[in-house]
Every structure is written in structure tokens, then in C-alpha cells.
Amino acid sequence: MSRRAWIVGAGDFAPDLFEPRAEDFVIAADGGLRRLQPCGVTPQLIVGDFDSLGYVPQGVRVVRHSPIKDQTDMDLAAREAIKEGCDELLLFGGTGGRFAHTLANLQLLASLEKQGVAAYLIDETTTARALCGGTLFFSETCRGYLSVFAHGGAADGVTLRGLKYPLTNAQLTPDFPLGVSNEFTGAPAAVTVQNGTVLVLWSSRNDRPKREKTV
């Protein structure tokens, strides 16, 4: 059975898009606890080395790590969510602040996608998801921009349908942003990649797309 986790870091937060259900699992990644407090949300778990928060919280379940570590707090929180049986992760507070952490969280999306975990990085303007060997389907209600970038190497068999600038069986490479700033047209749209990994970014006010794997 699918289970959803909402993970909140210390970066830019989109409180009006943060709508966990009673059955969902909420995790604060270190300073993300401060983002949750104005929302009146108490996480089921807090993870981190607590260098951002400045103290170790009490009264809730805490997984504390040394600040001398290889993983980011967001990565560690994602690992805990997977241990809890979550296979869909919504990452908030993972952009803004230090740009290096935004890049780290985009890499985390790709890592989770390869593990079969659907993960979304969400802020006020943009949602991002990695796609490896499959198709994302967007409804006709989607508006705004959509961009597709090769991640970690060339991505082959990239096809964009239902968008202002279509693409058929193309190759995207990390050193040329061919897929930047496409647009929804009011028709159903789809992004397909046959081989390799792409990062897909679209306007946050749109619904999360359905995904199918490549056969």
C-alpha cells in the first residue's frame, strides 16, 4: 500500500501547498522544524545534526546525527521515510538559502527515482522530479512553464508531447539546455525518456503528474 511522507527542510517553504493528510508521515529535517511551527504541525519524526536548529528538540521522536557525515539532513530524512514504508516523498524547504543544498536536493531526486521512490522537490513557484526510463503525464488543466534537463549524462529517447515546443526521440545532454522553458498549452502533455535520467521542473500550482515506466 502506498504511503506518503512530507519532509520539511530549512529552506524556502510553501505553506499553502503543505497539506498532509492524517495518514501521512511528516518529518522535519533539522531547521525545518521552525517552518512547521507556524503551521501548527507537529512532525512524527525530526532528523538531523541540529546545526541549523541550534538545539536538540524534545517531546517527539528524534534521530540525531553527527555533523561530520556524508549525507545531508534531507537525504537522511528521506532514508527514514523509506524505512517507514513511504514510497512517495514531498520535499519542502529544499530550495533557497545555500544554492549548494538546492543542487544536492536535485541530486537526491535522481537517487530516489532510481530506488523506485517518487520524490518531488516543491517550493512556491516550482516542482521538480527526476524521471528515469518512463513517462510523466500532465493533465490539460496544467498551466505555466515546464523544463527538462539531462542529469548525470546524456538522456536518450526524450519525447515531449502536448507542449508548445514538441520534441521526438531526441537526446538531451547536460551541457546544452534544449529543454528549458517549454509551456503547457491547455492540452494533456507528456514527458518521456527511454534511457538516462532527466530532471523535470514545472509550475508548482499544477497537480503532480501520473507516471508510467517504459516497458
Secondary structure by P-SEA (a helix, b strand, c coil): cbbbbbbbcccccccccccccccbbbbbccccccccccccccccccccccccccccccccbbbbbbccccccaaaaaaaaaaaacccbbbbcccccccaaaaaaaaaaaaaaaaaccbbbbbcccbbbbbbccbbbbbccccccbbbbbbccccccbbbbcccccccccccccccccccccccccccccccccccbbbbbbccccccbbbbbccc
